[in-house]
Amino acid sequence: MSNSAQHRLAMVLNALGDNAEDVARMLQFGGWRGHPSDHHSCPVALYLRTVVTDAADAAVDSSKAVVHTVDGTAVRVDLPPAVAGFVVGFDVGAFPRLIVTATDDNGDVIDDLER
């Protein structure tokens, strides 16, 4: 894991904003929506898979981000406070516009995905 890869990942995360609300606005503007409490489909993880050009996968929790690159390297960094605040808020439903909602072919919300 190189310091330059960690620095690049930290810069990409810091670019999201100075507070949780700015992060939410940036993610919404970019169209990154996801599922609360899912490390791989958090909007921040989806953002990382898009903007880190050599990312094969990304996961985010309330304290860190991990990007696995196409060459098999795992790059891990602590989340900046603004992004960590967003993740915590997103997981408890504070940013509902960024939550993906399952719908049927008619656009009706599916309440039970097990059907």
N, C-alpha and C positions, 0 to 999 in steps of 0.2 A: 504494500500500500504506500504509494508515494505521497510526499507532502504536497506536491503540486496538484495531485488529484483531490486531496482533501481540501486544499485551498480553493480549487475551482468549485467543488461542491458547496463549500461554505459561502462563496460569493453568489452562487445561483440561489441559495436559500435566503441570503440577506437581501437579494434584489426583490423579494416578494413584498417587503414593506416594513414599516417601523412599529406597527402594532397589529393585533389580531384582526381588527376591522380592515386595515389596509391590505393585509394578506388575503382576506376573504374577497375584497373587491378585485384584487389582481387575479385571483383564481377564477372568479365569476367572469371577468372580462375575457379571460383566455378560454373559457368553456370547460374548465376542469371541475367536474362534479364526481362525487363518489359515495361510498357507503361508510357511515360512522362505525368506529371500532373495528375496522378492517385495515390492517397494516399495509396491504398491497393495493387496496382500492381507495385509499384516502386521496382527496384531491391533490395533496402535496406530493404523494408518491406518483400519481399520474402525471403531474407537472414535471417531476424529475425525469420520468421515463421519456418525456417529450423533449426537454431542453438539454439534457445531458446526452450528447450525441452518441456516445459509445455505451449507453446504459442498456443492458439486457433486461434488468429488473430493478425495482426499487421498493423499499418498505420504509414506513415511518411510524414511530410511536410518539408518545408525548415528550420524549427527551432526545431522541436521536433519529438520524436518517442513515440508511444503508443502501448503497447503489452497487449492484453487481454488474460489472462491465462485460462486454462481449469477449474479452480475453480471459475472463474468469476471476478477475480481481474484485475483491470486496472493499469498497471505500465507505468508511463510517465517520460521521461527524455528529457532534452535539447540535441540536437545533438552536437557532437564535431564539431569544425570548419571545419575539413577536410570532414566530412560526409555532413554537411550542404552545403559546397561548391560543393560537388558532386551532391547533389539533385538539387540545383539551376541550375548547368550546364546541368544535365541530362534533366531537364524539358524544356530547351531551345534547346536541340538537340546536345549538345557538345560531347556526347558519343554515337554515332550512332550504334556502335557494340553491345550495351546493350539494344537497342530498339527492341522489338518483332515486327516482320512484319508479317501480315496476308498473307497467300498464299493459292492458291487453290490446288486441288489434283495433278496438274501438276507442282507445285512449282512456279507458276507465282504469282507475287504480286497482291493482291486484293486492288484496289484503293478505291473502294466504298463498305464499309461493309453493306450498307443498301440494297443491291440487293438481 
